[in-house]
Amino acid sequence: GNVKKDIIEKNNNKKIRLNKKQRKFSYTHSQGCWVCLCVLCAEGSVEVTKGEQKLCTIEPGKVFGELAILYNCTRTATVTALTDIKLWAIDRQGFQTIMMRTGLLKHSNYMEFLRSVPSFKTLTEDVLSKVADVLEETHYSDGDYIIRQGATGDTFFIISEGQVRVTQQKSASEEPVFLSTLSRGDWFGEQALKGEDVRTANVTAVGDVTCLVVDREITDISRRLEAEAVFFSNMSLSDVRVICTLGVGGFSHVELVQLKNDHSRSFAMKVLKKRHILDTSQQGHILSERRIMMEAHSPFTVRLYRTFRDSKYLYMLLEACLGGELWTLLRDRGSFDDGTTRFYAGCVVEALAFLHCRGIIYRDLKPENIILDHRGYAKLVDFGFAKKIGLGKKTWTFCGTPEYVAPEIILNKGHDVSADYWSLGILIFELEVHTLTLLIINIQHYLSSTYNIILRGIDMVEFPKKITKSAANLIKRLCRDNPSERLGNQKNGVKDIQKHKWFEGFNWDGIREGTLTPPFIPNVEGPLDTSNFDCFPEDTDEPPPDEESGWDFEF
């Protein structure tokens, strides 16, 4: 539809005329070359070969090279002109720009529809945006029943395109009475959102109709989010009392806290020194961490509820996960078996899939940044290196933990979400053996030696015998030097990881729904039980100097 029109308009001047003397033409190149174009054959014919083997002939109307508009990929075949030909081509950047513009326009239209509905007028913009994200389009043909009188339902409809006819019957023996005609922007079925799920009228399509659909469960979640947002927005630092320290970092520490007027739950409060952030030029990372965590509401990422600031510190009020750090569990147990590693890797895969589909790269995957909740499920914490780069985009910031850094980061080639899949491979290796071959004994040459070993490649690493063949195969496929060859960064995305032999039989639905039994269930006796964390001495450092330049106004 409109997307196709945009592509055509954008490429009106990108016709390629070639004759067969030119043979291997520049827009598709030959086997092994890197090009980000999708090509439609308009006139003439081309031949596809791989080495000496002829694969097929492509005639007008056929497309080739289409995977290149989705991700970086090395050409696996050579395309040669057999006759004089005309081609239409679109590059990845053009395609992604069109898709992004289309997505933003659609989201804007959905938001406009939702604002006109009385039931949604009390919702804030961020909650309304989340509802818009989960709206589904449904299509109906002329005469189709969208709602039948007397039926039960929990679905609400907004008309996106077309018209519907509303009728009502007083009894089964009488003919339906016409009530009204509804068109684009109108809605019906609103009572279903309030729990009154018996339909009181018939709604049928007049011609082709497209409706945006949202069910009661989504609106209940939205209202719960709204109530939660109001609750936390009315909170102040004076409402919080510190229980103890859960962890200490370079320029921050994490406290277990509780509300003075509510002892039924606890929170983790991350406290950061503002002057130290400024002195080390980390303002961008801290602001990025806040923005990303405020929107990353996944069961596999730690939730940020709200932030505070004063003249010396920044405060981040977080979900308290009292099962302890995965690193502590690994340290105490020595190493994990395949089943245990598989469970924690599964949690991480779900977290990365959630972030990546939103254009967010994590960049600091390691056991220290994985924490267990009271059930034993793993969640990512510490988003200081995370960055929203957008879908299909790259970034060039050098950051991460040395043993987990992907080669393209070291070489400053630009990196994308595939760098997280490299780190996933390293994580699985460490969980299985409790030591990294990439760790360096000689501290004096720590960084350079680590990076040199990484650049030599995963094939240079000797795998211990305890790592199964399927686990080794997964690690090696996640840690390919070429990002486009990594599992998770190919045609089927994260599904290639989930369907790998090492995950065979793994209950992905169970882990998403929280019904899969974890390999380790921590002993957490209440909201103040910190027995799964190491003990830290009381902070005796002098308070940092004031810092009130204003860079942290978002907090």
C-alpha positions in Angstrom: 0.0 0.0 0.0 1.5 3.3 1.2 4.8 1.7 1.9 5.1 0.3 -1.6 4.2 3.8 -3.0 6.9 5.4 -0.8 9.5 2.9 -2.1 8.5 3.5 -5.7 8.6 7.3 -5.3 11.9 7.2 -3.5 13.5 5.2 -6.3 12.0 6.8 -9.4 15.5 7.8 -10.5 17.3 4.6 -9.4 16.8 2.7 -12.6 19.8 0.6 -13.7 20.4 -0.2 -17.3 23.1 -2.7 -18.1 24.1 -4.9 -21.0 25.3 -8.4 -20.9 28.9 -7.2 -21.7 29.0 -5.7 -18.2 28.4 -9.1 -16.8 28.7 -8.9 -13.0 27.1 -5.5 -12.3 28.1 -3.3 -9.4 24.7 -3.2 -7.6 24.8 -6.8 -6.7 28.4 -7.7 -7.1 29.6 -11.2 -6.9 29.8 -13.9 -4.3 31.3 -12.8 -1.0 30.9 -9.0 -1.5 29.0 -6.8 0.9 26.1 -4.8 -0.5 22.9 -3.6 1.0 20.5 -3.6 -1.9 17.3 -5.4 -2.9 16.9 -5.6 -6.7 13.8 -6.1 -8.8 14.3 -7.3 -12.4 12.2 -5.1 -14.7 13.4 -6.1 -18.1 15.7 -8.9 -19.4 17.1 -11.8 -17.5 20.0 -12.7 -15.2 21.7 -15.9 -14.2 22.5 -16.9 -10.6 25.6 -19.0 -10.0 27.6 -20.3 -7.1 31.1 -21.2 -8.0 30.8 -23.3 -11.2 27.2 -24.3 -10.4 24.2 -22.6 -12.1 21.4 -22.1 -9.6 18.7 -20.4 -11.6 17.6 -17.8 -14.1 15.7 -14.7 -13.0 13.1 -13.2 -15.3 11.2 -9.8 -15.1 9.1 -9.4 -12.0 11.4 -11.4 -9.7 13.4 -10.0 -6.8 16.9 -10.9 -5.6 19.1 -9.7 -2.8 16.1 -8.9 -0.5 17.8 -10.1 2.7 20.3 -7.2 2.3 17.6 -4.6 3.2 17.1 -6.4 6.6 20.7 -7.0 7.8 24.3 -7.0 6.8 25.0 -10.2 4.8 27.7 -11.5 2.5 26.5 -12.4 -0.9 26.3 -16.1 -1.3 26.0 -16.2 -5.1 27.0 -14.3 -8.3 24.4 -12.7 -10.5 25.3 -12.1 -14.2 23.4 -10.3 -16.9 22.3 -12.6 -19.7 20.7 -9.9 -21.8 20.3 -6.1 -21.8 18.4 -5.6 -18.5 16.7 -2.9 -16.5 16.6 -3.2 -12.7 14.9 -1.4 -9.8 16.9 -1.2 -6.6 16.4 0.0 -3.0 19.2 0.2 -0.4 18.8 -0.7 3.3 18.9 2.9 4.5 16.1 3.9 2.2 14.0 0.9 3.1 14.5 1.4 6.9 13.8 5.1 6.6 10.4 4.4 4.9 9.5 1.7 7.4 10.4 3.9 10.4 8.4 6.8 8.9 5.4 4.5 8.3 5.7 3.1 11.8 5.8 6.5 13.4 2.8 7.7 11.3 0.8 4.6 12.2 1.6 5.1 15.9 0.6 8.7 15.7 -2.8 7.8 14.2 -3.4 5.2 16.8 -2.7 7.7 19.6 -5.1 10.2 18.0 -7.8 7.5 17.9 -7.2 6.6 21.6 -7.4 10.2 22.8 -10.9 10.5 21.4 -12.2 7.6 23.5 -13.6 8.6 26.9 -12.3 5.5 28.7 -8.8 6.4 27.8 -8.9 10.2 28.5 -7.5 9.7 32.0 -4.4 7.8 30.8 -1.1 9.7 30.6 0.7 9.9 27.3 3.3 7.2 28.1 0.6 4.7 29.1 -1.5 5.7 26.1 1.6 5.0 23.9 1.9 1.5 25.4 -1.8 0.8 24.5 -1.1 2.1 21.0 1.8 -0.3 20.7 -0.4 -3.3 21.4 -3.4 -2.4 19.2 -4.0 -5.0 16.5 -5.6 -4.5 13.1 -8.4 -6.8 12.1 -10.1 -6.9 8.7 -13.7 -7.6 7.8 -15.6 -8.1 4.5 -19.0 -6.7 3.6 -21.7 -8.3 5.8 -19.4 -9.9 8.3 -20.5 -9.8 11.9 -18.0 -8.0 14.1 -20.2 -8.3 17.2 -23.3 -10.4 17.7 -26.0 -9.3 20.2 -26.1 -11.5 23.2 -22.6 -12.9 22.7 -20.0 -12.4 25.4 -16.8 -10.6 24.7 -13.9 -8.6 26.3 -12.8 -6.7 23.1 -13.1 -3.0 22.2 -13.0 -1.8 18.6 -12.0 1.5 16.9 -12.8 1.8 13.2 -9.7 2.6 11.3 -11.1 2.3 7.7 -14.7 1.8 6.4 -18.1 1.8 8.0 -20.2 -0.5 10.2 -23.9 -0.9 10.7 -25.3 -1.1 14.3 -28.6 -2.9 14.8 -30.6 -4.3 17.7 -33.3 -7.0 18.3 -35.8 -6.7 21.1 -36.6 -10.4 20.8 -35.4 -13.4 18.7 -38.6 -13.4 16.7 -38.3 -9.7 15.6 -36.3 -8.2 12.8 -33.2 -6.2 13.8 -33.9 -2.4 14.2 -31.3 -0.1 12.6 -29.7 2.2 15.2 -26.8 3.9 13.5 -23.8 3.9 11.1 -20.3 4.3 12.5 -17.2 5.3 10.4 -13.5 6.0 10.7 -12.6 7.2 14.2 -15.8 5.9 15.9 -15.6 3.1 18.4 -17.9 0.4 19.8 -17.8 -2.4 22.4 -16.6 0.0 25.1 -18.6 -1.7 27.9 -16.5 -4.8 27.5 -13.6 -2.9 29.0 -15.6 -2.4 32.2 -16.4 -6.0 32.6 -20.0 -5.9 31.2 -19.2 -8.5 28.5 -22.7 -9.3 27.1 -23.1 -7.6 23.8 -26.2 -5.5 23.5 -26.3 -4.9 19.7 -25.2 -6.3 16.4 -22.3 -4.7 14.5 -21.8 -5.7 10.9 -19.3 -4.5 8.2 -20.5 -2.3 5.4 -18.0 -3.0 2.7 -14.4 -3.7 3.6 -13.7 -2.6 7.2 -10.5 -2.4 9.3 -10.7 -2.1 13.1 -8.1 -1.5 15.8 -8.7 -4.0 18.6 -7.8 -3.9 22.2 -9.0 -6.4 24.9 -9.9 -5.9 28.6 -6.6 -7.5 29.8 -4.6 -4.8 28.1 -6.7 -1.9 29.4 -6.5 -3.4 32.9 -2.8 -3.5 32.7 -2.8 0.1 31.4 -4.9 1.3 34.3 -2.7 -0.6 36.7 0.4 1.1 35.2 -1.4 4.4 35.5 -2.2 3.9 39.1 1.4 2.8 39.7 2.7 5.9 38.0 0.5 8.1 40.2 1.6 6.3 43.3 5.3 6.7 42.5 5.0 10.3 41.2 3.6 11.4 44.6 6.6 9.8 46.5 9.6 11.8 47.8 13.0 10.9 49.2 11.7 11.6 52.7 9.2 8.7 52.3 12.1 6.2 52.1 14.2 4.6 54.8 17.5 2.8 54.2 17.8 -0.8 55.5 21.2 -1.9 54.4 23.7 -1.9 51.4 23.2 -4.5 48.7 26.2 -3.7 46.5 29.0 -1.2 45.9 30.4 0.1 42.5 32.9 2.6 41.3 30.8 5.8 41.7 27.5 4.3 43.0 26.1 1.9 45.6 22.8 0.1 45.9 20.7 0.2 49.1 17.8 -1.9 50.2 15.1 0.6 51.1 11.5 0.5 52.3 8.7 3.0 52.4 8.1 4.4 55.9 4.4 3.9 55.6 4.4 0.5 53.8 6.4 -2.4 55.2 4.9 -5.0 52.9 7.5 -4.5 50.1 11.0 -3.2 49.6 13.0 -1.6 46.8 16.6 -1.2 45.6 17.9 2.3 45.6 20.9 3.0 43.3 22.7 6.1 44.6 25.2 7.8 42.3 27.7 10.6 43.1 26.9 13.5 40.8 30.4 15.1 40.9 32.1 11.8 40.1 29.8 11.4 37.1 30.7 14.9 35.9 34.4 14.4 36.5 34.4 11.2 34.4 32.2 12.6 31.7 29.5 9.9 32.2 26.5 12.2 32.0 25.4 10.8 28.7 25.5 7.2 29.9 23.6 8.0 33.1 20.8 9.9 31.2 20.6 7.0 28.6 20.4 4.5 31.4 17.4 6.4 32.9 15.6 6.8 29.7 16.0 3.2 28.6 15.0 1.7 32.0 11.9 3.9 32.2 10.6 2.2 29.0 12.1 -1.3 29.4 9.2 -3.0 31.2 10.1 -6.7 30.6 9.8 -9.6 33.0 13.6 -10.2 32.3 14.9 -6.7 33.1 14.9 -5.0 36.5 12.2 -2.3 36.7 13.0 1.4 37.3 10.0 3.0 39.1 11.2 6.6 39.4 14.2 8.8 40.1 15.2 11.6 42.5 18.1 14.1 42.8 19.6 16.4 45.3 22.7 18.6 45.4 25.1 15.6 45.8 23.5 12.4 44.5 21.2 10.9 41.9 18.7 8.2 43.1 17.1 5.4 41.1 14.3 3.5 42.8 14.4 0.0 41.4 12.6 -3.3 41.7 14.2 -5.3 44.6 15.4 -8.7 43.4 16.4 -10.5 46.6 17.6 -13.8 45.0 21.2 -12.5 44.7 23.6 -12.0 41.9 24.1 -14.8 39.4 27.9 -14.1 39.8 27.6 -15.0 43.5 25.7 -18.2 42.8 28.3 -19.2 40.1 31.2 -18.4 42.5 29.7 -20.5 45.3 28.8 -23.4 43.1 31.9 -23.5 40.9 30.1 -24.0 37.6 26.7 -24.9 36.2 25.5 -28.0 34.4 23.9 -27.7 31.0 20.3 -27.5 32.3 21.1 -24.7 34.8 23.1 -22.7 32.2 20.3 -23.2 29.7 17.7 -21.7 32.1 19.7 -18.5 32.8 20.7 -18.2 29.1 17.0 -18.5 28.2 16.2 -15.6 30.5 18.9 -13.5 28.9 17.8 -14.4 25.4 14.3 -13.2 26.3 15.7 -9.9 27.8 17.9 -9.3 24.7 15.0 -10.0 22.3 12.8 -7.5 24.2 15.5 -4.8 24.0 16.7 -5.5 20.5 13.2 -5.2 18.9 13.1 -1.7 20.4 16.4 -0.8 18.9 18.3 -1.0 22.3 21.7 -2.5 22.6 22.7 -3.7 26.1 26.6 -4.0 25.8 27.4 -5.1 29.3 26.3 -8.7 29.6 28.1 -10.6 32.3 27.2 -12.6 35.5 27.6 -9.6 37.7 24.8 -7.8 35.8 22.3 -10.6 36.1 20.3 -10.8 39.3 17.7 -13.3 40.5 14.3 -12.4 41.8 12.6 -14.3 44.7 11.4 -17.0 42.3 14.9 -17.7 40.9 14.3 -16.0 37.5 17.1 -14.0 36.1 16.9 -10.3 35.1 19.3 -7.9 33.5 20.4 -5.0 35.8 22.7 -2.0 35.3 21.9 -0.3 31.9 24.8 2.1 32.2 26.2 1.0 28.8 22.9 0.4 27.1 22.0 2.6 24.2 19.0 3.2 21.9 20.5 3.1 18.4 17.3 2.3 16.5 16.6 -0.7 14.3 19.4 -1.6 11.8 21.7 1.2 13.0 25.2 1.1 14.4 27.1 2.9 17.1 30.9 3.5 17.6 31.3 4.0 21.4 34.0 1.8 22.9 32.6 0.3 26.1 31.9 -3.0 27.9 33.8 -5.5 30.0 37.0 -6.5 28.3 36.4 -10.3 28.3 33.0 -9.8 26.8 33.7 -7.2 24.1 33.1 -8.2 20.5 35.9 -7.8 17.9 34.1 -5.1 16.0 34.0 -2.9 19.1 37.8 -3.4 19.6 38.5 -2.6 15.9 36.1 0.4 16.0 34.2 -0.8 13.0 30.9 0.2 14.4 28.6 -2.3 16.2 25.0 -3.1 16.6 22.8 -5.6 18.6 24.9 -8.5 17.3 27.6 -7.5 19.8 25.2 -8.7 22.5 25.0 -12.1 20.9 28.8 -12.4 21.0 28.6 -11.6 24.7 25.9 -14.2 25.1 28.3 -16.8 23.7 31.0 -15.8 26.2 28.4 -15.8 29.1 27.4 -19.4 28.3 31.0 -20.4 28.2 31.7 -18.8 31.6 28.6 -20.3 33.2 29.6 -23.8 32.0 33.2 -23.7 33.2 33.4 -20.9 35.8 36.5 -19.4 34.1 37.1 -17.7 30.9 39.9 -18.8 28.6 40.0 -15.1 27.7 41.0 -14.2 31.3 44.6 -12.9 31.5 46.9 -14.0 34.3 49.5 -11.3 33.5 47.8 -8.2 34.9 50.5 -5.9 33.5 49.3 -6.7 29.9 45.7 -7.2 30.9 43.9 -5.1 28.3 46.1 -5.6 25.2 46.4 -9.4 25.8 42.7 -9.9 26.3 41.9 -8.0 23.1 44.6 -9.8 21.1 43.1 -13.2 22.1 39.6 -12.0 21.2 40.8 -10.9 17.8 42.4 -14.3 17.2 38.9 -15.7 17.2 36.7 -18.3 19.0 38.3 -21.1 17.0 41.6 -20.5 18.9 39.9 -21.2 22.2 40.2 -24.7 23.6 36.9 -25.9 24.9 37.0 -28.0 28.1 35.6 -31.6 27.8 32.7 -30.8 30.1 31.1 -28.5 27.5 28.9 -30.6 25.3 29.2 -30.6 21.5 25.8 -28.8 21.1 26.8 -26.1 23.6 30.2 -25.6 21.9 28.4 -25.4 18.6 26.1 -22.7 19.9 28.9 -20.7 21.5 31.0 -20.8 18.3 28.0 -19.7 16.2 27.3 -16.8 18.6 30.9 -15.8 18.6 31.7 -15.6 14.8 34.1 -12.8 14.0 31.7 -11.5 11.2 28.6 -10.1 13.0 26.4 -11.0 10.1 27.3 -14.7 10.6 26.3 -14.8 14.2 23.3 -16.7 15.4 20.6 -14.2 16.3 21.7 -11.7 13.6 20.5 -13.7 10.6 17.3 -14.1 8.7 15.2 -15.5 11.6 16.7 -13.3 14.3 16.5 -14.6 17.8 14.5 -17.6 16.7 17.7 -19.2 15.4 19.0 -19.2 18.9 15.8 -20.5 20.4 15.7 -23.4 17.9 19.3 -24.4 18.2 19.9 -28.0 19.2 21.3 -27.0 22.6 17.8 -25.5 23.4 16.0 -28.6 22.1 13.0 -29.3 24.3 13.4 -26.1 26.3 10.0 -24.7 27.4 10.1 -21.1 26.0 6.4 -20.5 26.8 7.0 -21.7 30.3 9.8 -19.3 30.9 7.8 -16.3 29.4 4.8 -17.2 31.6 6.9 -17.8 34.7 5.6 -21.4 35.1 9.0 -23.1 34.4 10.7 -24.2 37.6 14.1 -22.5 38.0 17.2 -24.8 38.7 17.8 -22.8 41.9 15.1 -21.3 44.1 16.6 -18.8 46.5 15.5 -18.7 50.1 13.8 -15.3 50.6 11.9 -15.1 53.8 10.5 -11.6 53.4 11.0 -8.1 51.8 14.0 -7.4 54.1 15.9 -10.7 53.7 19.3 -9.9 52.3 20.9 -13.4 53.0 21.6 -14.0 49.3 23.9 -10.9 49.1 27.4 -10.4 50.4 27.8 -8.2 53.5 29.2 -4.7 53.0 30.7 -2.4 55.7 29.0 0.8 56.4 30.1 3.7 54.1 32.5 5.9 56.0 33.6 8.1 53.1 33.1 11.8 53.3 30.1 13.1 51.4 31.0 14.3 47.9 30.9 18.0 47.1 27.8 19.6 45.7 27.2 19.6 42.0 24.3 21.7 40.7 25.2 22.5 37.1 21.8 21.2 36.0 22.8 18.5 33.5 20.6 16.1 35.5 17.3 18.0 35.3 15.6 14.8 34.0 16.0 13.2 37.4 
